[in-house]
Every structure is written in C-alpha cells, then in structure tokens.
Amino acid sequence: ELAFDISFCEQENALLVADEIFLYEYRDITLEEMAKRLGFSVRQTQRLLQKMYGKSFTQKKLEARMSAAVTLLQNSRYSITEISEQLGYASMEHFSYAFSKFYGDVPSSVRKNGSVR
C-alpha cells in the first residue's frame, strides 16, 4: 500500500503517463524528471512504480530499453552499433553486455533468429 494517499483516478493517470514515458523516453528519462511530470516527490514516485510494476525505476527503465532493443534488432536495418547509440549506451560492447545479462542472449543472435531464445 502506498504511504501517501492518491485516488484511483490519479493512480490510473500516473500509470498512463509513466507507460508513455517508458515507451518513448526510456533513453534519457531520470527518476527526478518522471517525479516532476507525475507531480509527486521522488520517493512517492518510487513507491508508485513499485506498486504499479513490481519494479524499481531503474529496473523498469532497463526493461523498456531492452524491449526497444529487441524491436530494433528485429525490425530495422540499423547496425547493432547504431542501435546501441539510439538506446543511449556509451558503446556497442556496453550494450551487448547489458543485453546479454538481461536476456541471456547476444544481440546478433536476436538479429539472426528474429527472437530472444
């Protein structure tokens, strides 16, 4: 249960805003920016995300980036290096490491097979 009182309607609105942020702004969004957009404190936002997704902000942001990575690998002609740059990784190696750790599969395998194992 949230330690602060927000209505069901406010929760639903916050969920829609959060979903949109994670869908389109996963690369650069910070917890502080999200809290400001939702109109909550950072701590309230952390609690809300935990309640809504069962994940921390960092976990949810990583999940959004990895989901975008799979989509880009499956549906684009961008190189893996270009995809890593689009996702905000400092290098292709860093992206490949994060991807492998998240999915247990390498980006080139997803590109070749069309899906994650």
Protein Blocks (a to p, Z undefined) as FASTA:
>chain_A
ZZbdcdfklmmmmmmmmmmmmmmmmmmocfklmmmmnopafklmmmmmmmmnopafklmm
mmmmmmmmmmmmmmccbdfklmmmmnopabfklmmmmmmmmnopafklmmmnopaZZ
